[in-house]
């Protein structure tokens, strides 16, 4: 076989491999989406009637933005490094159904640091490496959550709103995709700004 024919043969094999790999990736994404939607349907078979739903999947460290049963986009997130739970001062991420109680930070600059939900002009230095600092900066935007399930994430000693559980940006972007927060749901700063503009107060947020 000539050098030209061998090279052409290798190119054909490479093309077949690339097409097969791409097809597998697409299929994996479809399977993941179907699994997530199936999980949501088990929680509430009427979920497709909800105008806007943010579904946080703790296992995959992802959040799916859903409108009327159709996925809009999936985001990588970070939940608590301490695990899940609703107990006050546990620093854990509460499970169950929530809604957005308040949106804070409209029109603030990218990476703005909010302390006590107020911006005093400080801008965070974003850490892209997998480094856990001593700070848990809340940056860019806040979606403040309110629990909807009495005895689970609403009520004395377990109340998500009183625990100041947010969806927010973080300076530790290198840790997104793995548990790393002190209870809140962290997002990439550009992602949380994008999401902030797409959802309204009272939108449903389910964490499972």
C-alpha positions, -999 to 999 in steps of 0.1 A, spaced: 0 0 0 14 34 -9 21 61 16 -7 82 2 -32 54 6 -21 46 42 -25 83 51 -59 84 35 -69 52 54 -58 67 87 -78 99 80 -109 78 73 -104 59 105 -99 92 125 -131 107 109 -151 76 119 -137 78 154 -146 115 158 -181 110 145 -187 80 168 -173 100 198 -195 130 190 -225 108 187 -218 92 221 -214 126 237 -247 138 223 -264 105 234 -249 109 269 -263 144 272 -297 132 260 -296 104 286 -286 128 313 -315 152 304 -340 124 304 -328 111 338 -331 146 353 -366 152 339 -376 117 351 -363 125 386 -382 158 386 -414 140 375 -411 116 404 -410 145 428 -440 162 412 -457 149 380 -471 183 374 -438 201 372 -442 208 334 -470 233 344 -446 254 364 -436 286 344 -400 287 357 -382 260 376 -346 258 387 -337 222 396 -305 217 416 -291 182 414 -267 177 443 -252 144 429 -241 159 396 -234 194 410 -256 210 383 -287 232 380 -312 229 352 -333 259 342 -366 246 330 -396 265 315 -429 247 312 -412 213 313 -386 222 287 -349 226 296 -335 260 288 -299 255 300 -279 235 325 -253 252 347 -225 238 368 -228 247 405 -213 240 439 -233 231 470 -221 228 505 -188 210 513 -206 199 546 -233 180 527 -271 185 528 -293 195 556 -315 222 570 -303 227 606 -294 262 615 -256 268 618 -249 235 601 -235 252 569 -253 225 549 -274 229 517 -311 225 524 -331 200 503 -366 204 491 -388 229 473 -379 266 475 -388 298 457 -368 330 450 -377 353 479 -356 383 466 -333 392 438 -303 414 448 -276 430 428 -293 442 396 -268 461 374 -238 456 397 -205 450 379 -191 415 373 -175 400 404 -188 427 428 -185 415 464 -217 418 484 -214 419 522 -247 417 540 -263 419 506 -248 453 500 -220 463 476 -194 487 490 -173 490 458 -151 459 462 -144 436 432 -133 401 438 -102 385 424 -114 353 407 -95 322 415 -96 297 386 -75 271 403 -90 245 427 -81 265 458 -103 267 489 -96 301 506 -106 313 540 -133 335 524 -167 327 511 -173 358 491 -208 364 477 -203 380 443 -221 395 413 -258 386 421 -279 370 448 -311 349 444 -322 346 481 -342 314 487 -372 308 508 -382 273 518 -417 261 510 -419 229 531 -428 234 567 -407 212 589 -382 205 562 -368 239 551 -392 263 566 -398 270 603 -378 276 635 -342 263 634 -344 250 598 -356 280 578 -337 285 545 -346 322 543 -334 329 579 -303 309 572 -296 332 542 -294 305 517 -286 320 483 -278 312 447 -248 335 441 -215 341 423 -182 331 439 -146 342 438 -136 305 440 -146 296 404 -120 268 403 -141 248 427 -173 250 407 -186 215 399 -178 200 433 -191 207 468 -173 237 482 -197 263 497 -209 270 533 -245 261 525 -254 282 495 -255 273 458 -225 289 440 -223 296 403 -198 311 379 -202 349 380 -212 352 343 -237 324 347 -254 339 378 -257 372 360 -273 355 330 -297 335 352 -306 366 373 -319 383 342 -339 353 331 -359 345 363 -383 364 385 -390 365 422 -413 336 433 -397 313 407 -395 277 420 -361 263 431 -360 226 439 -329 211 455 -325 173 455 
